[in-house]
Amino acid sequence: MLPTLALVGRPNVGKSTLFNGLTRTRDALVHDEPGVTRDRNYGVCRLDEDRPFVVIDTGGIAGEDEGLAGATAKQSRAAAEEADLICFVVDGRDGPTALDDEILRWLRKLARPTLLVVNKVDGIDTEAAINEFVRFGFKEVIPTAASHRSGIDDLLDAVLPKLPEQGQGEELDDDPERVRIAFIGRPNVGKSTVVNRILGEERMIASDVPGTTRDSISVDLERDGRKYRLIDTAGLRRRSKVDEAVEKFSVVKTLQAIEQCQVAVLMLDATEGVTDQDATVLSAVLDAGRALVIAINKWDGLEKYQREQAETMLSRKLGFVDWAQAVRISALHGSGLRELFRAIHRAHASATREFGTSEVTRAVEAAYTANPPPVIRGHVAKMRFAHAGGSNPPTFIVHGTRLRTLSETYRRYLENFFRKRFKLVGTPVRFVFRESDNPFKDKVNVLTDKQKAKRQRMIRHHKRNDK
């Protein structure tokens, strides 16, 4: 277990920038707008290879107890209470504020080891900026300019002696057996709520306000003897609806999470059905080729007639992804989560299954025999052999001749045939067709003397017949 350092302060003092500097990543979303960070974000600082430690980026404490600001402050306080050391980050340009005084009073009541970090001292008199915070009573003050990565080494030198050898922090491991699950969807469909329900704690801020989650937050979990990594993402909207720069960064983070996950859980709102925004999110999953499970949330709030209407709409609008299993859940009450994980297991097993060349070739031969491709201009495409080309999604490479003449209809037939034969559920299937090269296509046919004489006799014979 690694020791833990929490970065705490009011909004827009540079905590996320400092977090990125310590972890040497871009995991934290950074913008000049106050209040960008809301959920706790965990990372590992390895600047000293012998003493790694966990860093917690927190949202700014704005002095409010209600709404999103209050929920953000609650997350920040929870991070401070679990930390072995706290870095109280202030703004050197603005100087001490009433909100800084309020946060400091709370930190003193918390009685945790605390360091004062005066950020944003680039371009100003550093000594004068530090002197403004003398009344806070800290023996050691570390000036930094996180945006320029200045002062990071001094901060590290001050932090390491104050951290214990062992702590309660856990780092995200790279265990290949850990199933990476991304919860995606449009805003306000219950992604954070379902992650909190699975974890059994208020790890993410869940609110009725659309767009509450702005960053992609990863949390490791062990459930029933299996390891998972849950990724809560920001809601995706159509590009024409995305105006704010922060939301654009959130979209990029969500798309990255889809690329990095193994199974994407698409959250739908049962009370609203399938919307154009849901189709936008679904297209991102299909482009990435990730395994897919559809979770229809808020199902418990529907009456019998509403459920029948919802089922009809789902079958009509999601017919093109009928290979993805749909699960009815209630994130608020926790119903349907066991069925959700069963669907995730099936989709993950199908997406990561390994295939032998012989079984793939036999499957292609069986599909060809059952339904040969149509004749195109007097010729028929021939599929000679096939082999696996990768997993997640399962990819099959088919070798043969005239494969470019295969229609989209026949390619979909092959896809459905493979799904049924290998019982693939919840994952897209891709085919790559490679035509065999003609070894004589670039060679010139040089006639022998005997062939030339025969050719001349044939020409003379045809000329006499024409006369």
LINQUI-V433947 format. One record per residue. N is the residue number from 1. SS is DSSP state (H for helix, E for strand, C for the rest). OMEGA is omega in radians with two decimals (NA if undefined). Layout:
n: [N;N]
ss: [SS;SS]
omega: [OMEGA;OMEGA]
//
This chain:
n: [1;2;3;4;5;6;7;8;9;10;11;12;13;14;15;16;17;18;19;20;21;22;23;24;25;26;27;28;29;30;31;32;33;34;35;36;37;38;39;40;41;42;43;44;45;46;47;48;49;50;51;52;53;54;55;56;57;58;59;60;61;62;63;64;65;66;67;68;69;70;71;72;73;74;75;76;77;78;79;80;81;82;83;84;85;86;87;88;89;90;91;92;93;94;95;96;97;98;99;100;101;102;103;104;105;106;107;108;109;110;111;112;113;114;115;116;117;118;119;120;121;122;123;124;125;126;127;128;129;130;131;132;133;134;135;136;137;138;139;140;141;142;143;144;145;146;147;148;149;150;151;152;153;154;155;156;157;158;159;160;161;162;163;164;165;166;167;168;169;170;171;172;173;174;175;176;177;178;179;180;181;182;183;184;185;186;187;188;189;190;191;192;193;194;195;196;197;198;199;200;201;202;203;204;205;206;207;208;209;210;211;212;213;214;215;216;217;218;219;220;221;222;223;224;225;226;227;228;229;230;231;232;233;234;235;236;237;238;239;240;241;242;243;244;245;246;247;248;249;250;251;252;253;254;255;256;257;258;259;260;261;262;263;264;265;266;267;268;269;270;271;272;273;274;275;276;277;278;279;280;281;282;283;284;285;286;287;288;289;290;291;292;293;294;295;296;297;298;299;300;301;302;303;304;305;306;307;308;309;310;311;312;313;314;315;316;317;318;319;320;321;322;323;324;325;326;327;328;329;330;331;332;333;334;335;336;337;338;339;340;341;342;343;344;345;346;347;348;349;350;351;352;353;354;355;356;357;358;359;360;361;362;363;364;365;366;367;368;369;370;371;372;373;374;375;376;377;378;379;380;381;382;383;384;385;386;387;388;389;390;391;392;393;394;395;396;397;398;399;400;401;402;403;404;405;406;407;408;409;410;411;412;413;414;415;416;417;418;419;420;421;422;423;424;425;426;427;428;429;430;431;432;433;434;435;436;437;438;439;440;441;442;443;444;445;446;447;448;449;450;451;452;453;454;455;456;457;458;459;460;461;462;463;464;465;466;467]
ss: [C;E;C;E;E;E;E;E;C;C;C;C;C;C;H;H;H;H;H;H;H;H;H;C;C;C;C;C;C;C;C;C;C;C;C;C;C;C;C;C;E;E;E;E;E;C;C;C;C;C;C;C;E;E;E;E;E;C;C;C;C;C;C;C;C;C;H;H;H;H;H;H;H;H;H;H;H;H;H;H;H;H;C;C;E;E;E;E;E;E;E;C;C;C;C;C;C;H;H;H;H;H;H;H;H;H;H;H;H;H;C;C;C;E;E;E;E;E;E;C;C;C;C;C;C;H;H;H;H;H;H;C;C;H;H;H;C;C;C;C;E;E;E;C;E;H;H;H;C;E;C;H;H;H;H;H;H;H;H;H;C;C;C;C;C;C;C;C;E;C;C;C;C;C;C;C;C;C;E;E;E;E;E;E;C;C;C;C;C;C;H;H;H;H;H;H;H;H;H;C;C;C;C;C;C;C;C;C;C;C;C;C;C;C;C;C;E;E;E;E;E;E;E;C;C;E;E;E;E;E;E;E;C;C;C;C;C;C;H;H;H;C;C;C;H;H;H;H;H;H;H;H;H;H;H;H;H;H;H;H;C;C;E;E;E;E;E;E;E;C;C;C;C;C;C;H;H;H;H;H;H;H;H;H;H;H;H;H;C;C;E;E;E;E;E;E;E;C;H;H;H;C;C;H;H;H;H;H;H;H;H;H;H;H;H;H;H;C;H;H;H;C;C;C;E;E;E;E;C;E;C;C;C;C;E;C;H;H;H;H;H;H;H;H;H;H;H;H;H;H;H;C;C;C;C;C;H;H;H;H;H;H;H;H;H;H;H;H;H;H;C;C;C;C;C;E;C;C;E;C;C;E;E;E;E;E;E;E;E;E;C;C;C;E;E;E;E;E;E;E;E;C;H;H;H;C;C;H;H;H;H;H;H;H;H;H;H;H;H;H;H;H;C;C;C;C;C;C;E;E;E;E;E;E;E;C;C;C;C;C;C;C;C;C;C;C;C;C;H;H;H;H;H;H;H;H;H;H;H;H;H;H;H;H;H;H;C]
omega: [-3.08;3.01;-2.99;3.07;3.12;3.08;-3.03;3.09;3.11;-3.10;2.98;3.04;3.06;-3.13;-3.12;3.09;3.09;3.09;3.12;3.12;-3.13;-3.10;-3.11;3.12;2.98;-3.06;-3.11;3.11;-3.06;3.10;-3.14;-3.13;3.11;3.05;3.13;3.13;3.12;3.14;3.04;3.13;-3.05;3.06;-3.11;3.05;3.14;3.13;2.97;-3.01;-3.11;-3.09;3.06;3.09;-3.13;3.08;3.13;3.02;-3.08;3.04;-3.12;3.07;-3.02;3.10;3.12;-3.12;-3.09;3.05;-3.11;3.14;3.11;3.11;3.10;3.12;3.12;3.08;-3.14;3.13;3.10;3.10;-3.14;-3.10;3.14;-3.07;3.03;3.13;-3.12;2.98;3.10;-3.03;3.10;-3.10;-3.13;-3.14;-3.11;-3.08;-3.13;3.08;3.12;3.13;3.05;3.11;-3.14;3.11;3.14;3.11;3.10;3.13;3.11;3.08;3.14;3.06;3.03;3.04;-3.02;3.03;3.08;3.12;3.11;-3.06;3.10;3.13;3.13;3.10;3.11;3.10;-3.05;-3.12;3.13;3.12;3.13;-3.09;3.13;-3.11;-3.14;-3.09;3.09;3.02;3.11;3.11;-3.08;3.13;-3.10;3.06;3.14;2.94;-2.97;-3.11;3.10;-3.10;3.12;3.13;-3.13;-3.13;3.10;3.10;3.13;3.12;3.14;-3.06;-2.99;3.14;-3.08;3.11;3.07;3.11;3.13;3.12;-3.12;-3.06;3.07;3.11;3.07;-3.10;3.14;-3.12;-3.13;3.12;-3.12;-3.12;-3.12;-3.05;3.09;3.08;-3.02;3.12;3.09;-3.10;2.97;3.05;3.05;-3.12;-3.13;-3.13;-3.12;3.08;3.09;-3.14;3.12;-3.11;-3.11;3.11;3.13;-3.10;3.13;3.06;3.11;-3.08;3.07;-3.13;3.12;3.11;3.13;3.12;-3.13;-3.11;3.04;-3.05;-3.14;3.12;3.10;-3.07;2.99;-3.05;3.12;3.07;3.12;-3.11;-3.13;2.92;-3.13;-3.13;3.06;-3.03;3.05;-3.14;3.13;3.04;3.09;-3.07;-3.12;-3.12;-3.09;-3.09;-3.05;3.13;-3.14;-3.13;3.09;3.08;3.12;3.11;3.12;3.12;3.13;3.12;3.07;3.11;3.10;3.13;-3.05;-3.07;3.03;3.11;3.08;3.08;3.13;-3.12;3.08;3.08;-3.09;-3.11;-3.11;3.13;-3.12;-3.10;3.09;3.11;3.09;3.10;3.10;3.12;-3.12;3.13;3.10;3.11;-3.13;3.10;3.14;3.13;-3.09;3.04;-2.97;2.97;-3.13;3.13;-3.13;-3.03;3.11;3.14;-3.10;-3.10;-3.10;3.02;-3.04;-3.12;3.12;3.11;3.10;3.10;3.13;3.12;3.14;-3.13;-3.14;-3.13;-3.13;-3.04;-3.12;3.13;-3.11;3.04;-3.12;3.08;3.12;-3.13;3.12;-3.11;3.11;-3.06;2.94;-3.11;-3.10;-3.09;3.08;3.14;3.10;-3.09;3.10;3.09;3.11;-3.13;3.05;3.11;3.10;3.14;3.14;3.14;-3.14;3.13;3.13;-3.07;-3.06;-3.13;3.10;-3.08;3.04;-3.11;-3.09;-3.11;3.10;3.12;3.11;3.11;3.10;3.12;3.13;3.11;3.14;-3.13;-3.11;-3.09;3.14;3.09;-3.10;3.11;3.13;3.12;3.07;-3.12;3.13;3.07;3.14;3.09;-2.99;3.10;-3.11;3.09;-3.13;-3.13;3.13;-3.14;3.13;0.14;3.05;-3.09;-3.12;-3.14;-3.08;3.12;3.13;3.14;3.14;-3.10;3.13;3.13;-3.14;-3.13;3.09;3.12;-3.14;3.10;3.06;3.07;3.11;3.14;-3.14;3.11;3.14;3.10;-3.10;-3.08;-3.08;3.10;3.13;-3.09;2.99;3.14;2.99;3.11;-3.10;3.09;3.02;-3.09;-3.12;-3.13;3.10;3.14;3.05;-3.07;-3.08;-3.01;-3.10;-3.10;3.11;-3.14;-3.13;-3.10;3.04;3.11;3.13;3.13;3.11;3.12;3.11;3.14;3.12;3.10;3.14;3.12;3.12;3.14;3.14;3.13;3.12;3.13;3.14;-3.13;NA]
//
